[in-house]
């Protein structure tokens, strides 16, 4: 299964999140955040309703871009 996950830093932690399902996890390293996310997503998927699973499977991947803006 492929899903779009964004990873960003909040203070000393990395946060991994799926904007389609709202599943979010964190870790001290990026790899730990992704590992924790995988576990959290698996638990969510076990309890999700059929329509939620369908939405997760058909959700469009999200791309995060870093932009250099002048304000």
MIVEXFI-984677 format. One record per atom (N, C-alpha, C, O): residue in three letters; y, z, x. Coordinates in steps of 0.1 Angstrom, whole numbers, padded with zeros to 4 digits, always signed. Layout:
REM residues N
ALAYZX/...
//
This chain:
REM residues 71
UNK-0012+0000+0008/UNK+0000+0000+0000/UNK+0012+0000+0009/UNK+0013+0008+0019/UNK+0022-0008+0006/UNK+0034-0009+0013/UNK+0046-0004+0004/UNK+0047-0009-0007/UNK+0054+0005+0010/UNK+0066+0010+0003/UNK+0077+0010+0012/UNK+0075+0011+0024/UNK+0089+0010+0007/UNK+0101+0011+0015/UNK+0105+0025+0017/UNK+0106+0033+0008/UNK+0107+0029+0030/UNK+0110+0043+0033/UNK+0123+0042+0042/UNK+0123+0035+0052/UNK+0132+0051+0039/UNK+0144+0052+0048/UNK+0142+0065+0056/UNK+0137+0075+0051/UNK+0147+0065+0068/UNK+0146+0077+0077/UNK+0160+0079+0082/UNK+0167+0069+0088/UNK+0166+0091+0080/UNK+0179+0094+0086/UNK+0178+0108+0091/UNK+0169+0116+0089/UNK+0188+0111+0099/UNK+0189+0124+0105/UNK+0198+0133+0098/UNK+0209+0129+0094/UNK+0194+0146+0095/UNK+0203+0156+0089/UNK+0202+0168+0098/UNK+0192+0175+0098/UNK+0213+0170+0106/UNK+0213+0181+0115/UNK+0202+0179+0126/UNK+0202+0169+0133/UNK+0193+0189+0127/UNK+0182+0188+0137/UNK+0170+0181+0132/UNK+0160+0180+0139/UNK+0170+0177+0119/UNK+0158+0172+0113/UNK+0159+0158+0109/UNK+0170+0152+0107/UNK+0147+0151+0109/UNK+0147+0137+0104/UNK+0142+0138+0089/UNK+0133+0146+0086/UNK+0147+0130+0081/UNK+0143+0130+0067/UNK+0138+0116+0063/UNK+0145+0106+0066/UNK+0126+0115+0057/UNK+0120+0103+0053/UNK+0120+0103+0038/UNK+0116+0113+0032/UNK+0125+0092+0032/UNK+0126+0092+0017/UNK+0123+0078+0011/UNK+0126+0068+0017/UNK+0116+0078+0000/UNK+0114+0066-0008/UNK+0123+0066-0020/UNK+0122+0074-0029/UNK+0133+0057-0020/UNK+0143+0057-0031/UNK+0137+0053-0044/UNK+0143+0056-0054/UNK+0126+0046-0044/UNK+0120+0042-0057/UNK+0114+0054-0064/UNK+0115+0055-0076/UNK+0106+0062-0057/UNK+0099+0073-0063/UNK+0106+0087-0062/UNK+0104+0096-0069/UNK+0115+0088-0052/UNK+0122+0100-0049/UNK+0114+0109-0040/UNK+0119+0121-0038/UNK+0103+0105-0036/UNK+0095+0113-0026/UNK+0102+0114-0013/UNK+0106+0104-0008/UNK+0104+0127-0008/UNK+0111+0129+0004/UNK+0104+0140+0012/UNK+0098+0149+0007/UNK+0105+0138+0025/UNK+0099+0148+0034/UNK+0108+0149+0047/UNK+0117+0141+0049/UNK+0105+0159+0055/UNK+0113+0160+0068/UNK+0104+0165+0079/UNK+0093+0169+0077/UNK+0109+0164+0091/UNK+0102+0168+0103/UNK+0112+0169+0115/UNK+0123+0164+0114/UNK+0107+0176+0125/UNK+0116+0177+0137/UNK+0117+0164+0145/UNK+0127+0162+0151/UNK+0107+0155+0144/UNK+0108+0142+0150/UNK+0106+0132+0139/UNK+0102+0135+0128/UNK+0110+0119+0142/UNK+0108+0109+0132/UNK+0094+0107+0129/UNK+0090+0105+0117/UNK+0085+0107+0138/UNK+0070+0106+0136/UNK+0065+0117+0127/UNK+0057+0115+0118/UNK+0070+0129+0129/UNK+0066+0141+0121/UNK+0071+0139+0106/UNK+0064+0142+0097/UNK+0083+0134+0105/UNK+0089+0132+0091/UNK+0080+0122+0084/UNK+0078+0123+0072/UNK+0076+0111+0091/UNK+0068+0100+0085/UNK+0054+0105+0081/UNK+0049+0102+0071/UNK+0049+0113+0090/UNK+0035+0119+0088/UNK+0036+0128+0075/UNK+0027+0128+0067/UNK+0046+0137+0075/UNK+0048+0146+0063/UNK+0051+0138+0051/UNK+0046+0142+0040/UNK+0058+0127+0052/UNK+0061+0118+0040/UNK+0048+0113+0035/UNK+0046+0112+0023/UNK+0039+0108+0044/UNK+0027+0102+0040/UNK+0018+0112+0032/UNK+0012+0109+0021/UNK+0018+0125+0036/UNK+0011+0135+0029/UNK+0018+0138+0015/UNK+0011+0139+0005/UNK+0031+0139+0015/UNK+0038+0141+0003/UNK+0036+0130-0007/UNK+0035+0132-0019/UNK+0037+0118-0002/UNK+0035+0106-0011/UNK+0021+0106-0017/UNK+0019+0103-0029/UNK+0011+0109-0009/UNK-0003+0110-0014/UNK-0004+0120-0025/UNK-0011+0117-0035/UNK+0002+0132-0023/UNK+0001+0142-0034/UNK+0008+0137-0046/UNK+0004+0140-0058/UNK+0020+0131-0044/UNK+0027+0126-0056/UNK+0019+0115-0063/UNK+0018+0116-0076/UNK+0013+0106-0056/UNK+0005+0095-0062/UNK-0007+0101-0070/UNK-0010+0095-0081/UNK-0013+0112-0065/UNK-0024+0118-0073/UNK-0020+0123-0087/UNK-0028+0122-0096/UNK-0008+0128-0088/UNK-0003+0134-0100/UNK+0006+0124-0108/UNK+0009+0127-0120/UNK+0009+0113-0103/UNK+0018+0103-0110/UNK+0012+0097-0122/UNK+0000+0095-0123/UNK+0020+0094-0132/UNK+0016+0087-0144/UNK+0014+0073-0140/UNK+0019+0068-0130/UNK+0006+0065-0148/UNK+0003+0051-0145/UNK+0016+0043-0144/UNK+0017+0035-0135/UNK+0026+0045-0152/UNK+0038+0037-0151/UNK+0046+0041-0138/UNK+0053+0032-0133/UNK+0045+0053-0133/UNK+0051+0057-0121/UNK+0045+0050-0109/UNK+0051+0045-0100/UNK+0031+0049-0110/UNK+0024+0043-0099/UNK+0027+0028-0099/UNK+0029+0022-0088/UNK+0028+0022-0111/UNK+0032+0007-0111/UNK+0045+0005-0105/UNK+0047-0005-0098/UNK+0055+0014-0109/UNK+0068+0012-0103/UNK+0068+0014-0088/UNK+0075+0006-0081/UNK+0060+0023-0083/UNK+0060+0025-0068/UNK+0054+0013-0061/UNK+0058+0009-0051/UNK+0043+0007-0068/UNK+0037-0004-0062/UNK+0045-0017-0062/UNK+0044-0026-0054/UNK+0053-0018-0073/UNK+0061-0030-0074/UNK+0076-0029-0070/UNK+0084-0038-0071/UNK+0079-0017-0065/UNK+0093-0015-0061/UNK+0097-0024-0049/UNK+0089-0026-0040/UNK+0109-0028-0049/UNK+0114-0037-0038/UNK+0116-0028-0026/UNK+0121-0017-0027/UNK+0112-0033-0014/UNK+0114-0026-0002/UNK+0130-0025+0000/UNK+0137-0034-0004/UNK+0134-0014+0006/UNK+0148-0011+0009/UNK+0150-0013+0024/UNK+0142-0008+0032/UNK+0161-0019+0027/UNK+0165-0021+0041/UNK+0177-0013+0044/UNK+0187-0014+0036/UNK+0177-0005+0054/UNK+0189+0003+0058/UNK+0196-0004+0070/UNK+0189-0008+0080/UNK+0208-0007+0068/UNK+0216-0014+0078/UNK+0226-0004+0084/UNK+0231+0005+0077/UNK+0229-0006+0097/UNK+0240+0002+0103/UNK+0252-0008+0104/UNK+0251-0018+0111/UNK+0263-0004+0098/UNK+0275-0013+0098/UNK+0286-0006+0106/UNK+0288+0006+0105/UNK+0293-0014+0113/UNK+0305-0010+0120/UNK+0317-0013+0111/UNK+0322-0025+0111/UNK+0322-0003+0104/UNK+0333-0006+0095/UNK+0346-0001+0100/UNK+0347+0009+0108/UNK+0357-0008+0097/UNK+0370-0003+0100/UNK+0377+0003+0088/UNK+0378-0004+0078/UNK+0381+0015+0088/UNK+0387+0022+0077/UNK+0400+0027+0080/UNK+0407+0033+0072/
//
